[in-house]
Amino acid sequence: MRLALDDFPPLRAWQRKAMVEYLRRRSEDFMAVATPGAGKTTFALRIAAELLVDGTVEAVTVVAPTEHLKTQWAAAAARVGIQLDASFRNADIHSSTDFHGAVVTYAQVGVAPQVHRRRTMTRRTLVILDEVHHAGDSRSWGDGVRAAFEPAVRRLMLTGTPFRSDDNPIPFVTYERGSDGLQRSRSDSVYGYSDALREGVVRPVIFLAYSGETRWRTSAGDELAARLGEPMTQDLVAQAWRTALDPAGEWMPQVLRAADARLQVLRAGGMADAGGLVIATDQQAARSYARLIERVTGEKAVVVLSDDQGASARIASFSASEQRWLVAVRMVSEGVDIPRLAVGVYATSASTPLYFAQAIGRFVRARRPGETATVFLPSVPHLLGLASEMEAERDHVLGEPKRAEEEELFERAQRAEKASGELEKRFEALSATAELDQVIFDGASFGTGAQAGTPEEEEYLGLPGLLTADQVAILLNKRQADQLAAQRRTKAPAATVTAPTQPAGPRTAGERRIALRRQLNSLVNAHHHRTGLPHGKIHAELRRLCGGPPSAQATIEQLEERIATVQTL
């Protein structure tokens, strides 16, 4: 089986740079970190071809997280002349000579590491560890990967998210101790979301965060009410969040209706085959959301419930079709390549940075200049922070003290994934309404407080689908300035008449936060035009100087401090 390097598509700049670095080093281990959608698979296959052609290796083994990704890897490899056996089973011991190697899962390796160690020792092997952070998912997986592939001639680690929410070390990853005494993972090539966005490799993502009033009944019979997104205890946040996601309430139908309206705008504006994805917490919710979609849109949704053979076929069929909506639980959250996905609804209680980053990665793959993606999510402080820090680059840190809030959210998400009915036993969701709370883009929060179905909400749902990242920022800042000016004109006469007895301006804490976020964004935008610095970097500098969370989560006092500080920069 001869390989021709001329069969490969032209490499992107980051891929060429990373390949040159790889070939220069010629070391056993190399870790490439690249944002989802950047082309890690193409890069790895080009490395594999180079090593096969020059005789450095005789075989290739790819380790992927899921069965579906095995099929995806084999298909991508076949397109460039590398034949990988996606049907290899541990009982086979050896791959057929018709193949250059095999694709297996981390679970396969963890069950029988000795089988894969024998295969690795039989021929000089390159091992490609896709989404290598999964090798730390359990001790058996990590130990199995290390035992199976320690004899490999070369190991190439790939990941879009080189961090984990625990202290499980990732096999074959180098950790370096910093001045603070903590060990951090070291990457040999890094291509982050901000770099890819600047070069047009990925789409800009606009987050539309919806709040609303929620009511539920506790196991003791007490009825509680809370506004999603307002400061409250973690228990109340979790229950208000779960109430909003209840398929029987009004929050999900309203958000799905808005998401479908956004999808239709994208389809009419240059992305004719744009698709949407709802990420659900569990199978029961996924089925219910699919029924809601059919009721709201008049079109059936494709449902993917588990990592089985039928699921792979349904994903492939949806990817090649022009159907509007796909509903899934977990398997579409990582690695699955459906380039036409442009609208997402984050309807899950999973909230770890790793899960969130991988889920949002399903929407960022750019096919042509100007495409944008829109993700709808609950206005939950933890999620708003993750959306605001989407461009942040993280490493895996061993021994890092975690904040109690992060630990609790992580444990709650894990419990929800393993026992989705646990919370329902403790309370009964009664009702929930939705309203657009804020728009997050490039680390900035644009407050709206728009009721579902109002002209203000429709303005954001109607944003053009073909825009560069700079055009999105300019348009959002202009719309916010126009809305603020309109509010001032509307309030001016009333303020004149009632000045002696009623103070002008926002009266509630929520209204004050919205106004302050708008003011802060206007000042940041002005600073951007003076200095040329990206909006995200200006917001990051304000956080460094003033402390506190991203502006989407900031308190009134923190916003006021940042407003005062940005005027001195």
Secondary structure as GFF3:
##gff-version 3
##sequence-region A 1 569
A	DSSP	three_ten_helix	5	7	.	.	.	ID=ss1
A	DSSP	alpha_helix	13	25	.	.	.	ID=ss2
A	DSSP	beta_strand	29	34	.	.	.	ID=ss3
A	DSSP	alpha_helix	40	53	.	.	.	ID=ss4
A	DSSP	beta_strand	59	64	.	.	.	ID=ss5
A	DSSP	alpha_helix	67	79	.	.	.	ID=ss6
A	DSSP	beta_strand	84	85	.	.	.	ID=ss7
A	DSSP	three_ten_helix	90	92	.	.	.	ID=ss8
A	DSSP	beta_strand	101	105	.	.	.	ID=ss9
A	DSSP	alpha_helix	106	111	.	.	.	ID=ss10
A	DSSP	alpha_helix	113	122	.	.	.	ID=ss11
A	DSSP	beta_strand	125	129	.	.	.	ID=ss12
A	DSSP	three_ten_helix	132	136	.	.	.	ID=ss13
A	DSSP	alpha_helix	139	149	.	.	.	ID=ss14
A	DSSP	beta_strand	154	159	.	.	.	ID=ss15
A	DSSP	beta_strand	174	177	.	.	.	ID=ss16
A	DSSP	beta_strand	183	186	.	.	.	ID=ss17
A	DSSP	beta_strand	189	191	.	.	.	ID=ss18
A	DSSP	alpha_helix	193	198	.	.	.	ID=ss19
A	DSSP	beta_strand	205	218	.	.	.	ID=ss20
A	DSSP	beta_strand	223	228	.	.	.	ID=ss21
A	DSSP	alpha_helix	234	245	.	.	.	ID=ss22
A	DSSP	alpha_helix	251	268	.	.	.	ID=ss23
A	DSSP	beta_strand	275	280	.	.	.	ID=ss24
A	DSSP	alpha_helix	283	297	.	.	.	ID=ss25
A	DSSP	beta_strand	302	304	.	.	.	ID=ss26
A	DSSP	alpha_helix	309	320	.	.	.	ID=ss27
A	DSSP	beta_strand	325	328	.	.	.	ID=ss28
A	DSSP	beta_strand	341	347	.	.	.	ID=ss29
A	DSSP	alpha_helix	353	360	.	.	.	ID=ss30
A	DSSP	three_ten_helix	361	363	.	.	.	ID=ss31
A	DSSP	beta_strand	373	378	.	.	.	ID=ss32
A	DSSP	alpha_helix	381	388	.	.	.	ID=ss33
A	DSSP	beta_strand	397	398	.	.	.	ID=ss34
A	DSSP	alpha_helix	404	418	.	.	.	ID=ss35
A	DSSP	alpha_helix	422	426	.	.	.	ID=ss36
A	DSSP	beta_strand	427	432	.	.	.	ID=ss37
A	DSSP	beta_strand	435	441	.	.	.	ID=ss38
A	DSSP	beta_strand	444	451	.	.	.	ID=ss39
A	DSSP	alpha_helix	455	461	.	.	.	ID=ss40
A	DSSP	alpha_helix	469	498	.	.	.	ID=ss41
A	DSSP	alpha_helix	509	531	.	.	.	ID=ss42
A	DSSP	alpha_helix	535	546	.	.	.	ID=ss43
A	DSSP	alpha_helix	556	566	.	.	.	ID=ss44
###
